[in-house]
Amino acid sequence: MSALSTSRRRILHGALTVTLVTGMGGALTACSETDTDAGTGAAKTSARQETSGAQADKRLADLAQKAADGGSAGVIVRVVRGSGAPVDIARQAAWTKADHRLAADDQFRVGSNTKTVTATLVLQLVADGKVGLDDTVEKWLPGLVRGGKDIIVRMLLNHTSGLGDFLLTPEFLPSLTGQERRTWRAEDLLAITPPQDPPAAPGKKHFYSNANYAALGLILQKATGKSLTELIERRITKPLGMKDSFLATDAGWSAGKQHVTGYEPGAKQLKSLLAPTVDLPEGIGFAGPGRPGGTIDTSRIDPSWSGAAGGMVSTARDWQRFLTALMSGKLLPEAQMKQMRTTVPAAEEGGGYGLGLMKVDTPCGTVWGHTGGLPGYSSEIYTDADGHRSVAVLTSTNFGIKEKAAAGTNKALVDEAACSMLGTSRPSASPAG
């Protein structure tokens, strides 16, 4: 099969881009000059803010339920506004309750959000002088990456390497859908990675590819002599107290910890949803137990192939802890944070792509983070520029929100959640909700 087209990559690599639309809320009424009136005015303002906040939270919860009923199956939303208690919401379609009752702290496959962790680890080694952003890939992985003599580490991080992706190759597609159980090493995935179509020279074009991060995972291991699992635990999850987060090495979940059940459309519906952008072979669909309406439970499909590109399991709370620690300067020196935030144009990923980090410019302000997607799991997790506020929207389907109506309700939910995080209101959201 030929290399992925743009539309194919958007569907499959998990960066389901959402344009966040918002507007500024109304200005607060000015207080009068007297102390008494000022005190009364402050009390009234506080009461209005509390009422407004409660209305916004109800509107967010209502949108989450609408999204769940409209094709998202299950939704977790967590908003941290920098002050006050976090907002935790879990909503699901009625038919999914037979599998489990969704909770805001359930574990979730965060997919390509993992790339931000991988990039953080690489930049920590850059700060330590162990890896250079201008090091060639050939230096670290001789003979493993096509054109590696002309590709540097920075190009892997911001997806300008010129490499294609392996996701829809005939060799890999059965593993993506769970129809074939096979243990993939990063070396194997790089071996089947096709060139971009049309070709692009290294450094000339942003082209999102999981192959870039498969290579980075190998570089991390070679530079440190440690496994990726050990690096993530020692440098990220343990120091930050992320007790519910780990790199998946098989299809299993944490013992005794509830996890989100992921769902995808059956083969016939999937083919219809993706046409005409993706020509799936006949009979290709996701493997797993059947559910109402021809839906498939995909939560046992092995994601270990995704490794440094997308293999993390986490919770909304844990991942927000990581992202806010990163963006507030707790994980990287200032020089490396500046490098991470230096973006190349990438309309698909929300406007700009840095080193494992997406920049999304919205009328609300700029948000930073990443998106993720694996069979049954789609996620968007962002912070403000300083890492003081954060938002996570986790959805228990990926391909299921490709359908137009489902995509619309999901987008409205992410819009509302992001604007709630930034303390503004969507233009279409009336005070009454």
C-alpha positions in Angstrom: 0.0 0.0 0.0 1.3 3.5 -0.8 2.2 6.0 1.9 -0.5 7.7 3.9 -2.3 10.7 2.4 -3.0 13.7 4.7 -6.5 12.7 5.3 -5.5 9.1 6.2 -2.9 10.4 8.7 -5.5 12.7 10.4 -7.8 9.7 11.0 -5.2 7.2 12.1 -2.4 8.8 14.0 -4.8 10.2 16.6 -4.2 13.9 16.2 -7.9 14.6 15.8 -7.5 18.3 15.5 -10.1 20.6 17.1 -10.3 24.3 16.4 -11.1 25.8 19.7 -13.5 28.7 19.3 -14.3 31.0 22.1 -15.1 34.6 23.1 -14.4 36.8 26.0 -16.9 36.9 28.8 -18.7 40.1 29.8 -16.8 42.6 32.0 -17.6 42.6 35.7 -19.6 45.5 37.0 -17.4 48.1 38.6 -17.6 48.6 42.3 -18.5 52.0 43.8 -16.0 54.1 45.7 -17.2 53.7 49.3 -15.8 50.9 51.4 -19.3 49.7 52.3 -20.5 49.7 48.7 -17.2 48.1 47.7 -17.7 45.2 50.1 -21.3 44.8 49.0 -20.2 44.9 45.4 -17.5 42.4 45.9 -20.0 40.0 47.6 -22.4 40.4 44.7 -19.7 39.9 42.2 -18.5 36.7 44.0 -22.1 35.4 44.0 -22.5 36.2 40.3 -19.2 34.4 39.6 -20.3 31.4 41.6 -23.6 31.3 39.8 -21.9 31.7 36.4 -19.4 29.0 37.3 -22.1 26.6 38.3 -24.0 27.3 35.0 -20.8 26.8 33.0 -20.2 23.5 34.8 -23.7 22.3 34.2 -23.4 23.3 30.5 -20.2 21.3 30.3 -21.8 18.3 31.9 -24.8 18.5 29.6 -22.5 18.7 26.5 -20.6 15.7 27.8 -23.8 13.7 28.0 -24.9 14.9 24.6 -21.5 13.8 23.1 -21.7 10.4 24.8 -25.2 9.8 23.5 -24.3 11.2 20.0 -21.5 8.7 19.2 -18.7 9.3 21.7 -19.9 6.4 23.9 -18.1 7.7 27.0 -16.5 11.0 28.0 -14.3 12.1 30.8 -13.7 15.9 31.2 -11.4 17.4 33.8 -10.9 21.1 34.1 -8.3 22.8 36.4 -8.8 26.6 36.4 -5.9 27.5 38.6 -8.0 28.2 41.6 -10.9 26.4 43.2 -11.6 22.7 43.0 -11.1 20.9 39.7 -14.2 20.0 37.7 -14.5 16.3 37.2 -17.2 15.0 34.8 -17.8 11.4 33.6 -20.8 10.7 31.2 -21.6 7.7 29.1 -24.2 6.3 26.8 -26.7 4.1 28.6 -25.7 0.9 26.7 -22.1 1.1 27.8 -23.0 0.8 31.5 -23.3 -3.0 31.1 -19.5 -3.0 30.6 -18.6 -0.7 33.4 -19.6 2.6 35.2 -17.4 5.3 33.9 -15.5 7.3 36.6 -13.4 10.5 36.2 -10.3 8.7 37.5 -10.5 5.7 35.2 -7.3 4.7 33.4 -7.2 5.5 29.7 -4.9 4.9 26.8 -3.6 8.4 26.0 -2.0 7.5 22.7 0.1 10.2 21.0 0.2 12.4 24.2 3.0 10.0 25.0 5.1 11.9 22.4 5.3 14.8 24.8 6.9 12.5 27.5 9.3 11.1 24.9 10.3 14.6 23.8 10.8 15.7 27.4 13.1 12.7 28.1 15.1 13.6 24.9 15.4 17.2 25.9 16.5 16.3 29.4 19.4 14.4 27.8 20.1 17.4 25.6 20.3 19.5 28.8 22.7 16.9 30.2 24.9 17.1 27.1 24.3 13.4 26.3 22.3 14.0 23.1 22.4 16.9 20.6 19.4 18.2 18.7 21.7 18.4 15.6 23.0 14.9 16.0 22.3 12.8 12.9 20.0 9.8 13.3 22.7 7.7 11.7 25.1 8.5 14.5 22.7 6.9 17.0 21.0 4.3 14.9 23.4 3.3 12.1 21.6 1.6 9.2 18.1 1.5 10.9 16.5 4.7 9.4 16.2 5.3 5.7 18.2 8.5 5.0 19.4 8.7 8.5 22.6 10.5 7.5 20.5 13.6 6.6 18.0 13.5 9.4 18.8 15.1 12.8 17.2 14.5 16.2 15.3 17.8 16.0 13.6 16.7 12.8 12.3 13.5 14.5 10.9 15.6 17.3 9.0 18.1 15.1 8.1 15.6 12.4 10.1 17.2 9.6 12.3 14.2 9.0 10.9 13.2 5.6 9.9 9.8 6.9 6.4 8.4 6.1 4.3 6.4 8.5 3.8 2.6 8.9 0.2 2.6 10.2 -1.6 1.6 7.0 1.1 -0.6 5.5 -0.2 -4.1 4.6 2.3 -5.6 7.1 1.0 -3.5 10.0 -2.7 -2.9 9.5 -3.8 -6.3 10.9 -2.0 -5.4 14.2 -3.6 -1.9 14.3 -7.0 -3.5 14.2 -6.2 -6.3 16.5 -6.8 -9.0 13.9 -3.2 -10.2 14.3 -1.4 -10.6 17.5 2.3 -9.8 16.9 5.0 -8.3 19.0 6.5 -5.4 17.1 9.9 -3.9 17.9 10.7 -0.3 17.0 13.4 -1.7 14.6 10.7 -3.7 12.8 8.4 -0.7 12.4 11.2 1.4 11.0 12.0 -1.3 8.5 8.5 -1.2 7.1 8.2 2.6 7.2 7.6 3.9 3.6 8.9 7.2 2.2 6.6 10.1 2.2 4.2 10.5 -0.8 5.1 12.8 -2.3 8.7 12.7 -1.2 10.0 15.5 1.0 13.7 16.2 1.9 14.6 16.2 5.6 13.8 19.5 7.2 11.5 20.8 4.4 8.0 19.7 5.5 6.0 18.8 8.6 4.5 15.3 8.2 3.2 13.7 11.3 4.7 10.2 11.6 4.8 7.7 14.4 8.1 6.4 12.9 9.9 9.5 14.1 9.1 8.6 17.7 9.8 4.9 17.2 13.3 6.1 16.3 13.5 8.5 19.3 12.6 5.7 21.7 15.6 3.7 20.4 17.9 6.7 20.7 16.8 7.2 24.3 17.6 3.6 25.1 21.0 3.7 23.3 22.0 7.0 25.0 21.2 5.9 28.5 21.5 2.1 28.5 18.0 1.9 30.1 14.7 0.8 28.8 12.0 3.3 27.9 9.8 1.9 30.7 12.6 2.6 33.2 13.3 6.1 31.9 9.6 7.1 32.1 9.3 5.8 35.6 12.5 7.2 37.0 12.4 10.6 35.3 8.6 11.4 34.9 6.0 9.3 36.7 7.7 8.5 40.0 9.0 12.1 40.7 5.6 13.5 39.8 3.6 11.0 41.8 1.8 9.7 38.7 0.7 6.4 40.4 -1.8 5.5 37.7 0.5 5.9 34.7 2.8 3.5 32.9 4.0 2.5 29.4 2.0 -0.5 28.1 4.0 -3.5 27.2 1.0 -5.7 26.4 -2.8 -5.4 26.3 -3.1 -5.5 30.0 -4.2 -2.8 32.5 -3.3 -2.2 36.1 -4.6 -4.8 38.4 -7.4 -3.5 40.6 -7.7 -0.2 38.8 -10.8 0.5 36.7 -10.2 1.4 33.1 -12.2 2.9 30.3 -13.7 0.5 27.9 -13.0 1.6 24.3 -15.3 1.1 21.4 -15.2 1.3 17.6 -17.7 0.8 14.8 -17.9 -2.6 13.2 -16.2 -3.4 9.9 -19.1 -2.4 7.6 -19.8 0.9 9.4 -16.0 1.6 9.6 -15.6 1.2 5.9 -18.6 3.5 5.2 -17.3 6.2 7.7 -13.8 6.3 6.2 -14.8 6.3 2.5 -13.7 7.8 0.3 -10.5 9.0 2.1 -9.4 5.5 3.1 -9.7 2.4 1.0 -9.9 -0.4 3.6 -9.5 -3.9 2.3 -12.7 -6.0 2.5 -13.3 -7.5 5.9 -10.9 -5.3 7.8 -12.4 -4.2 11.1 -11.5 -4.1 14.7 -11.2 -7.3 16.7 -13.1 -7.7 20.0 -16.4 -8.6 21.6 -19.5 -7.3 19.9 -21.7 -4.6 21.5 -25.0 -3.0 20.6 -25.4 -1.6 17.2 -22.5 -3.5 15.7 -20.0 -1.7 18.0 -16.8 -3.5 19.0 -15.1 -3.5 22.4 -11.5 -2.7 21.5 -10.1 -2.5 25.0 -8.1 -5.7 24.7 -6.3 -4.7 21.5 -2.5 -4.7 22.2 -1.1 -1.1 22.0 2.5 -2.1 22.9 3.6 -1.4 19.3 3.1 2.3 19.9 5.8 2.5 22.5 7.5 6.0 22.6 5.0 7.2 20.0 1.8 6.4 21.9 2.0 3.6 24.5 1.2 5.4 27.8 -1.7 4.5 30.0 -2.7 7.3 32.4 -5.7 9.2 34.0 -6.9 12.7 33.3 -5.5 13.8 36.7 -2.1 12.2 36.2 -1.6 13.6 32.7 -2.6 17.1 33.7 -0.1 16.8 36.5 2.6 15.9 34.0 1.7 18.6 31.5 1.4 21.4 34.1 4.7 20.4 35.6 6.3 20.5 32.1 4.8 23.8 31.1 5.6 25.5 34.4 9.3 24.7 34.0 9.6 21.9 36.5 11.0 19.2 34.1 13.2 21.1 31.7 15.6 24.1 31.9 14.5 27.3 30.3 16.7 26.8 27.2 15.1 23.4 26.5 11.6 24.7 27.1 12.3 27.4 24.5 13.4 24.7 22.1 10.3 22.6 22.8 8.0 25.6 22.2 9.7 26.6 18.9 7.1 25.4 16.4 6.8 24.7 12.7 3.5 25.3 10.8 1.2 22.3 11.2 -2.4 23.1 10.4 -3.5 19.5 11.1 -2.1 19.5 14.6 -3.8 22.8 15.6 -1.6 25.5 14.1 2.0 24.7 15.2 4.1 21.7 16.2 7.2 22.1 18.4 9.3 19.3 19.9 6.7 16.9 20.9 4.3 19.7 21.7 1.3 21.2 19.9 0.5 24.9 20.0 -3.1 25.8 19.4 -4.0 29.5 18.9 -7.6 30.3 19.7 -9.7 33.4 20.4 -9.5 32.3 24.0 -5.7 32.5 24.0 -3.0 30.0 23.2 -3.1 26.4 24.6 -0.3 23.9 24.6 -0.4 20.1 24.8 -1.1 17.2 22.5 -3.8 14.9 21.2 -3.9 11.1 21.2 -5.7 8.3 19.5 -5.7 4.5 19.5 -8.5 2.1 18.7 -11.2 2.9 21.2 -9.5 6.0 22.7 -9.2 9.6 21.7 -7.8 12.4 23.9 -7.1 16.1 23.9 -5.1 17.5 26.9 -3.9 21.1 27.1 -2.6 23.8 29.4 -2.3 27.5 29.3 1.1 29.0 28.4 2.3 28.9 32.1 0.9 25.6 33.1 -1.4 27.1 35.7 -4.6 25.8 34.1 -5.3 22.6 32.3 -8.0 20.6 30.6 -8.4 17.0 29.6 -11.2 15.6 27.3 -11.0 11.8 27.0 -13.4 10.0 24.7 -13.9 6.2 24.5 -13.9 6.0 20.8 -11.5 7.3 18.1 -13.1 6.3 14.7 -16.5 6.6 16.2 -16.4 10.4 16.2 -15.6 10.5 12.5 -19.3 10.6 11.7 -20.4 14.2 11.1 -22.9 14.6 13.9 -20.7 12.9 16.4 -17.7 15.0 15.4 -19.8 18.1 15.8 -20.9 17.3 19.4 -17.4 16.2 20.3 -16.0 19.5 19.0 -18.5 21.5 20.9 -17.5 19.7 24.1 -13.8 20.3 23.6 -14.5 24.0 22.7 -16.5 24.4 25.9 -14.0 22.6 28.1 -11.0 24.6 26.7 -12.9 27.9 27.2 -13.9 26.9 30.7 -10.2 26.2 31.5 -9.2 29.6 30.2 -12.1 31.4 32.0 -14.1 32.5 29.0 -17.3 31.5 27.3 -18.0 30.1 23.9 -19.8 32.7 21.7 -22.7 30.3 21.1 -23.1 29.5 24.8 -25.9 31.6 26.3 -26.0 32.2 30.1 -28.9 29.8 30.3 -26.8 27.1 28.6 
